[in-house]
Amino acid sequence: MNKKELLKIYKNHIIETTETDYGETYIQIDKNDLYEIAAEIVSMLNGSLLTMFCVDELKYAQKSLSADKKNRYMIYYAFRVPGVKNDEITKELLIIKTGVGESEPEINSITDLCLSANWYEREIFDMFGIYPHNHLELSGLIHHHNFPKNIFPMRKDFAADTKINAVNKIETIHKVSGGGTYLLPVGPIHAGIIEPGHFKFSCFGEHVINLDAQLFYTHKGIEKTAEGMNHINANFISERICGVCSLSHSAAYTQAVEKITGAEVPLRARTIRVILLELERIAAYLTDLMGIAVDVAYYHASTYISKMREDILSGVYSVLRSRYFRSINMCGGLRRDIEDKSIGSLIETALKIKKDLAIAEDMLYNGTTFLERIETTGRLFTKTAKSLGVVGVGARGSGIYCDARKAFNYEIYDKLDFKEIIHDKLDVYARMCVRLDEIKESVSIILQCSANLKPGPVSVKIDKIPAFKPAFGITEAPKGEHAHFLIFGNDSNIYRYHIRSASYANWLALTFAVKGDIVPDFPVINKSFNLCYCSCDR
């Protein structure tokens, strides 16, 4: 079965279908038909859940779906489905949306179809108050135990400057029982310079039976803050979601705006974007490799890789005046051109990294004690990774093809020759190997871009933005696939901005990967995914 056949079969259940010229199909259905159609997409179309979110349509100017507020809330389910472009297998987006009434704010859970829906449904319940029937475990996700009930910050009638007072409520702790078992709490305050996260290990001796992770201690309310902003100001927010993936987040945001407006971004701008995106990837991967080495006390290798990372960040700073790849990308292209001399400097930096990488590989692949710590440690089985919707290195280290650069062909990636790296060892070692090989591919991509870079403009002007025209921006960031969704209102300001970071999709994978390993191995397993707290706290 393909997408067209599915739509034909369920044509009598479809309220409205909207086809876009950028590979996104939106289908509105009744919420009572949701579960059946979602099951068909997963089983018959081999679809996978990209993200799920809610839009409060209370203030849809001249676009209200129902005067009696029967469909005040619209729930979006975005699925990746196989497609073909230029004779290559790619991914298209099939978005199911269904209305939820103000008087009955509830939906049927799809967690038994897509385990990755777990967090999405819990977040919608926390932020909008829409209850998912038959959810596996509806405990608070973003709202912790001391958050007051019946306050839903993402509703349109909730003012962003409202002061919320914490309530006195004792937290319910999942207890482990049985002889020799115990609960080991770690955090939420940590010794390192990282954001808070509370990890509760259920252990037998040193072996981990189960791990519960409580995040979202520093939620920033970015999605709420962005409401009412114009497309220029919101871009500055998008590139500050995460310090490691600044440009990747910004590129996802600008991609969504450019789809909505139909902006034809100049080739030179798209080519330079790719060069910078790959440099950001290399810098992030070096940070990850450094962390893996540190957490098994392999300081000789970590120090050398740290020096490589500093070389690339210093090289980027000399051109952009930013170590975090900020203030260069904008909707419609780039804020300024980068002259050929500076491009040459970035190429030299990339070539130096490739040369130094051979030495780093020798250290990592031939360190006997190091390999003993990372081989067979933190195994994430392919079936588990697929059911959880894992993305990025975490998925490719478990044998899953999931590179958004190949799947969605954004910027100029469809014109470049590079391999999608996967590994079948499933462990920390596999994730390390994927990063090392992808650094080489990134250098190759950068060289291809520089060889084909031609003079020309680097931006186009974006004027009025069409109202209520939805679009996704998707990029393959260093941590995996980022997905940004946008709708603008009649005033050309943002009506709804949804951000699904790669780390948000991958945190559950960590809780599975540590099972059966010992507690001292948790840090290196954690670093092999190197998940981000702040990009979840958006």
C-alpha positions in Angstrom: 0.0 0.0 0.0 1.2 3.6 -0.7 -0.1 7.0 0.5 -2.5 7.5 -2.4 -4.1 4.1 -1.8 -4.5 4.8 1.9 -6.2 8.1 1.2 -8.5 6.4 -1.3 -9.5 3.7 1.1 -10.3 6.2 3.9 -11.7 9.0 1.7 -15.1 8.8 3.4 -13.4 9.3 6.8 -11.3 12.3 5.7 -12.7 15.8 6.4 -10.1 17.7 4.5 -6.9 17.0 2.6 -4.2 19.6 1.9 -1.3 18.7 -0.5 1.7 21.0 -0.5 4.5 21.4 -3.1 7.1 20.7 -0.4 6.3 17.1 0.4 3.9 17.5 3.3 0.3 16.1 3.1 -2.2 17.2 5.8 -5.3 15.1 6.5 -8.0 16.1 8.9 -10.1 13.3 10.4 -12.5 12.7 13.2 -10.7 11.7 16.4 -12.8 8.5 16.6 -11.0 7.4 13.4 -7.6 8.3 14.5 -6.4 5.0 16.0 -7.4 2.9 13.0 -5.8 5.2 10.5 -2.6 5.6 12.6 -2.4 1.8 12.7 -2.6 1.6 8.9 0.1 4.2 8.5 2.5 2.3 10.8 1.8 -1.2 9.6 0.9 -0.8 5.9 2.9 2.3 4.9 5.9 1.5 7.2 5.4 5.0 8.7 7.3 6.2 11.8 6.2 9.0 14.1 8.2 12.1 13.6 6.5 14.3 16.2 3.1 15.0 17.8 1.8 18.3 19.2 -1.3 20.4 19.8 -2.4 23.7 18.4 -5.0 25.8 20.3 -7.2 27.3 17.7 -9.1 29.6 20.0 -7.7 32.8 18.4 -7.6 31.6 14.8 -8.7 34.9 13.2 -11.5 34.3 10.6 -10.4 30.7 10.6 -12.3 29.2 13.5 -13.3 25.7 12.8 -16.5 25.7 14.9 -18.4 28.5 16.5 -19.3 26.2 19.4 -15.6 25.3 20.0 -16.2 21.7 19.1 -12.7 21.5 17.6 -10.9 24.1 19.7 -7.7 22.0 19.9 -6.1 20.4 16.8 -3.7 17.5 17.5 -1.1 16.9 14.8 0.5 13.5 14.2 3.4 13.8 11.8 4.6 10.5 10.2 7.5 9.9 8.0 6.5 7.6 5.1 8.7 6.3 2.3 8.8 8.3 -0.9 10.8 8.6 -4.1 12.6 11.6 -5.4 15.0 11.6 -8.4 14.9 7.8 -8.3 16.1 7.7 -4.7 14.2 6.5 -1.7 13.4 9.5 0.5 10.9 10.4 3.2 7.6 12.4 2.9 5.6 13.7 5.7 2.0 12.6 6.2 0.4 14.7 8.9 -2.9 13.5 10.5 -4.7 16.2 12.4 -7.8 15.8 14.5 -10.0 18.2 16.4 -10.6 18.0 20.2 -13.5 19.8 21.8 -13.2 22.2 24.7 -15.9 20.4 26.6 -14.3 17.0 26.1 -10.5 17.5 26.0 -9.5 13.9 25.4 -8.0 11.6 22.8 -7.2 8.0 22.4 -3.5 7.1 23.1 -1.5 5.6 20.3 1.5 4.5 22.5 0.8 0.9 21.9 1.2 1.6 18.1 4.1 4.0 18.5 6.0 3.8 21.8 7.6 7.1 20.8 4.2 8.8 21.4 4.8 8.4 25.1 6.4 11.7 25.8 4.4 13.6 23.2 1.0 12.6 24.8 2.3 13.4 28.3 3.5 16.8 27.2 0.2 17.6 25.5 -1.6 16.6 28.7 0.7 18.8 30.8 0.6 21.9 28.6 -2.9 21.7 27.1 -4.9 19.5 29.5 -5.9 17.0 26.9 -6.2 13.5 28.4 -4.9 10.5 26.4 -7.0 7.4 27.1 -5.2 4.1 27.7 -1.8 5.8 28.0 0.9 3.4 29.4 2.0 5.7 32.2 0.5 9.2 32.5 2.8 10.7 35.1 4.0 14.3 34.9 6.6 15.0 32.3 7.2 18.7 32.0 5.1 19.5 35.1 6.8 18.0 38.2 5.0 16.9 41.4 4.9 20.5 42.8 3.2 22.0 39.8 -0.4 23.0 40.5 -3.2 21.1 38.7 -5.5 22.6 36.1 -2.9 25.1 34.8 -2.1 24.6 31.1 0.5 27.1 29.9 0.3 26.5 26.2 -3.4 27.4 26.0 -4.1 30.7 24.2 -6.0 32.1 27.1 -3.0 31.6 29.5 -0.9 34.7 29.8 2.8 34.1 29.5 3.6 36.5 32.4 1.3 34.6 34.8 3.0 33.8 38.1 2.7 30.2 39.1 3.0 29.2 42.8 4.4 25.8 43.6 2.2 23.5 45.8 3.3 21.2 48.6 3.0 17.7 47.4 5.1 14.7 48.2 6.7 13.1 45.2 5.8 9.5 44.5 8.9 7.4 44.0 8.9 4.2 42.1 10.3 1.6 44.6 12.2 -1.5 43.7 11.6 -4.6 45.8 13.3 -8.0 46.3 16.3 -9.3 48.1 19.5 -7.4 47.3 17.8 -4.7 45.3 17.9 -1.0 46.1 17.1 2.4 44.6 20.1 4.7 43.8 19.1 8.4 43.2 21.5 10.6 41.2 20.8 14.3 40.9 19.1 16.5 40.0 22.1 18.7 40.9 25.3 17.2 39.5 29.0 17.8 40.2 29.7 18.7 36.6 28.7 21.9 34.8 25.5 20.5 33.3 21.8 21.2 33.7 19.7 19.3 36.3 18.3 15.9 35.7 17.1 13.3 38.3 18.1 9.7 37.6 16.7 6.9 39.7 18.5 3.6 39.2 16.9 0.4 40.4 19.8 -1.9 41.0 20.8 -5.4 42.1 24.3 -5.1 43.3 26.0 -2.9 40.7 23.8 -4.0 37.9 21.0 -1.7 36.6 17.6 -3.3 36.5 15.7 -0.1 35.5 16.3 3.6 35.1 13.8 6.4 35.5 14.9 9.8 34.2 13.1 13.0 35.3 14.1 16.0 33.2 12.5 19.4 32.5 13.8 21.2 35.6 14.6 24.4 33.7 11.8 24.7 31.1 12.3 28.1 29.3 8.9 28.4 27.6 10.4 29.1 24.2 7.4 28.0 22.3 5.1 30.3 24.3 7.5 33.2 24.1 7.7 32.9 20.3 4.0 33.4 19.9 3.4 36.8 18.4 7.0 37.3 17.3 7.9 38.1 13.7 10.1 35.7 11.7 13.2 37.7 12.2 13.2 37.9 16.0 12.1 34.3 16.4 15.2 33.2 14.5 17.4 34.6 17.2 15.5 32.4 19.7 15.8 29.3 17.5 19.6 29.4 17.4 19.7 29.6 21.2 17.8 26.5 21.9 21.0 24.5 22.2 24.7 25.6 22.3 25.9 22.5 20.4 23.3 22.6 17.6 22.8 26.4 17.2 23.0 26.5 13.4 21.1 23.2 13.0 18.1 24.5 15.0 18.3 27.9 13.1 18.4 26.0 9.7 15.3 24.0 10.7 13.5 27.1 11.6 14.4 29.1 8.5 13.6 26.0 6.3 10.0 26.1 7.6 9.7 29.8 7.0 11.1 29.4 3.5 8.6 26.6 2.7 5.7 28.7 3.9 6.8 31.8 1.8 8.1 29.9 -1.2 11.4 31.8 -0.9 14.0 30.7 -3.4 17.2 30.8 -1.4 20.3 31.5 -3.5 22.6 28.6 -4.3 25.6 30.3 -2.7 23.8 30.8 0.6 22.6 27.1 0.6 26.1 25.9 -0.2 27.7 28.0 2.6 25.0 26.8 5.0 26.0 23.2 4.3 29.7 24.0 4.9 28.9 25.6 8.3 26.4 22.8 9.2 29.1 20.2 8.6 31.7 22.1 10.6 29.2 22.3 13.5 28.7 18.5 13.2 32.5 17.9 13.4 32.9 20.2 16.4 30.0 18.4 18.2 31.3 14.9 17.4 34.7 15.8 18.7 33.0 17.0 21.9 31.2 13.6 22.1 34.4 11.6 21.5 36.2 13.6 24.1 33.5 12.9 26.6 33.5 9.1 25.9 37.3 9.1 26.5 37.0 11.2 29.7 34.4 8.9 31.3 36.7 5.9 31.1 39.7 7.9 32.3 41.4 7.8 28.9 42.8 11.4 29.4 45.6 11.1 26.8 43.0 10.7 24.1 40.5 13.1 25.5 43.2 15.9 25.7 44.2 15.4 22.1 40.6 15.4 20.9 40.0 18.5 23.0 42.8 20.3 21.2 41.2 19.3 17.8 37.9 20.7 18.9 39.5 24.0 20.0 41.2 24.2 16.5 37.9 24.0 14.7 36.0 26.4 17.1 38.8 28.9 16.9 38.8 28.6 13.1 35.1 29.2 12.9 35.4 32.2 15.3 38.0 33.8 13.1 35.4 33.9 10.3 32.0 34.2 12.0 33.1 36.0 15.3 31.0 33.3 17.0 32.2 29.9 18.4 28.5 28.7 18.3 27.7 29.4 14.6 25.3 32.1 15.5 24.1 35.3 13.8 25.0 34.2 10.3 21.8 32.3 9.2 18.5 34.0 8.5 15.2 33.4 6.7 15.9 33.7 3.0 19.7 33.0 3.2 22.6 34.5 5.1 23.0 37.8 7.0 26.2 38.4 5.1 28.4 36.8 2.5 31.6 34.9 3.5 34.4 35.9 1.2 36.4 33.2 -0.6 39.5 33.9 1.5 37.6 33.1 4.7 36.0 30.0 3.0 39.6 28.9 2.3 40.4 29.3 5.9 37.5 27.1 6.9 38.6 24.4 4.4 42.1 24.4 5.9 40.6 23.9 9.3 38.6 20.9 8.1 41.6 19.4 6.4 43.7 19.8 9.5 41.0 18.0 11.5 41.0 15.1 9.0 44.8 14.8 9.3 44.7 14.9 13.1 41.7 12.5 13.2 44.0 9.6 12.0 46.1 10.0 15.2 42.9 10.2 17.4 41.6 7.0 15.7 44.9 5.2 16.4 44.4 6.1 20.1 40.8 5.0 20.3 40.9 1.9 18.2 44.1 0.5 19.8 43.6 1.4 23.4 43.0 -2.1 24.8 41.7 -1.0 28.3 39.6 1.7 26.6 38.0 -0.9 24.3 37.2 -3.2 27.1 35.1 -0.5 28.7 33.1 0.4 25.6 32.6 -2.8 23.7 29.2 -4.6 24.5 28.5 -1.7 26.9 25.2 0.2 26.5 23.7 -1.9 23.8 20.5 -0.5 22.2 18.9 -3.2 20.1 17.5 -2.3 16.7 13.9 -3.3 17.4 14.0 -1.2 20.6 15.5 1.8 18.8 12.8 1.6 16.1 9.9 1.4 18.5 11.3 4.4 20.5 11.7 6.5 17.3 15.4 7.0 18.0 17.3 9.3 15.6 20.8 10.4 14.8 23.9 8.5 15.8 22.0 6.6 18.4 19.9 5.0 15.7 22.7 4.6 13.1 24.8 2.8 15.8 21.9 0.3 16.1 21.8 -0.4 12.4 19.0 2.0 11.4 19.2 4.2 8.3 17.8 7.6 9.4 19.9 10.5 8.1 17.7 13.5 7.4 20.3 14.8 4.9 19.4 11.8 2.7 15.8 11.3 3.7 14.6 14.9 3.2 17.3 16.4 0.8 17.3 19.9 2.2 19.7 22.7 1.2 22.0 21.1 -1.5 22.5 17.6 0.1 20.8 15.9 -2.8 23.7 17.2 -5.1 26.4 15.8 -2.9 28.1 12.4 -2.7 28.4 11.0 0.8 27.7 7.8 2.6 25.2 7.2 5.3 27.2 5.5 8.1 25.5 2.7 10.1 27.0 0.1 12.5 25.6 -3.2 13.8 27.4 -3.5 17.1 24.7 -1.6 18.9 27.0 -0.4 21.7 29.1 2.5 22.8 31.8 1.3 20.5 29.4 1.4 17.5 28.3 5.0 18.3 31.9 6.0 18.6 32.7 4.4 15.2 29.7 6.2 13.5 31.0 9.5 14.7 34.6 8.9 13.5 33.5 7.8 10.1 30.9 10.7 9.8 33.6 13.2 10.5 35.4 12.0 7.4 32.2 12.2 5.4 31.7 15.8 6.7 35.1 16.8 5.5 34.3 15.3 2.1 31.1 17.3 2.0 32.8 20.5 2.8 35.4 20.0 0.1 32.7 19.3 -2.5 30.8 22.4 -1.5 33.9 24.6 -1.7 34.8 23.2 -5.1 31.4 24.1 -6.5 31.0 27.4 -4.7 30.3 30.2 -7.2 29.8 34.0 -6.7 26.3 35.3 -6.3 23.7 36.7 -3.9 23.3 35.2 -0.4 19.8 36.3 0.5 16.3 37.1 -0.8 13.8 39.4 0.9 10.8 37.9 2.7 7.8 40.2 3.0 4.3 39.2 4.1 4.0 35.6 5.3 0.9 33.6 4.3 -1.5 33.0 7.2 -2.3 29.6 8.6 -0.1 27.7 6.1 1.8 25.0 8.1 5.2 23.7 7.4 8.0 21.7 8.9 11.7 22.3 8.9 13.9 19.2 9.4 17.7 19.0 9.7 20.2 16.3 10.6 21.9 18.0 13.6 25.0 16.5 15.4 22.6 15.0 18.0 20.2 13.7 15.3 17.1 14.9 13.5 15.6 18.3 14.6 12.0 19.1 13.5 10.5 22.6 13.8 6.9 23.3 12.9 5.4 26.8 12.2 2.1 28.4 11.6 1.8 32.2 11.2 -1.2 34.3 11.8 -2.9 37.1 9.7 -0.4 39.6 11.1 2.6 37.6 9.8 3.6 36.8 13.3 4.0 33.4 14.8 0.8 31.7 15.9 2.3 28.3 16.8 5.9 27.2 17.0 6.7 23.6 17.9 10.2 22.3 18.4 11.1 18.6 18.6 14.8 18.3 19.2 16.8 15.1 18.6 17.5 14.7 22.3 13.8 14.8 23.1 13.4 11.8 20.8 16.4 10.0 22.2 16.2 10.3 26.0 14.0 7.2 26.5 16.7 5.2 24.5 19.2 5.9 27.3 17.0 4.3 29.9 16.9 1.1 27.8 20.6 1.1 26.9 21.8 1.0 30.5 19.7 -2.0 31.5 22.0 -5.0 32.5 25.1 -2.8 32.7 26.8 -1.7 35.9 26.3 1.7 37.5 29.9 2.9 36.8 29.3 2.4 33.1 26.3 4.8 33.1 28.5 8.0 32.4 30.1 6.5 29.3 26.8 5.2 28.0 25.3 8.6 28.6 28.1 10.3 26.7 27.8 7.9 23.8 24.3 9.4 23.2 25.4 12.8 24.6 21.8 14.0 25.0 20.9 17.6 25.7 18.8 18.9 28.6 18.2 22.4 27.3 16.8 21.5 23.9 14.1 19.5 25.7 13.4 22.5 28.1 12.0 24.6 25.3 
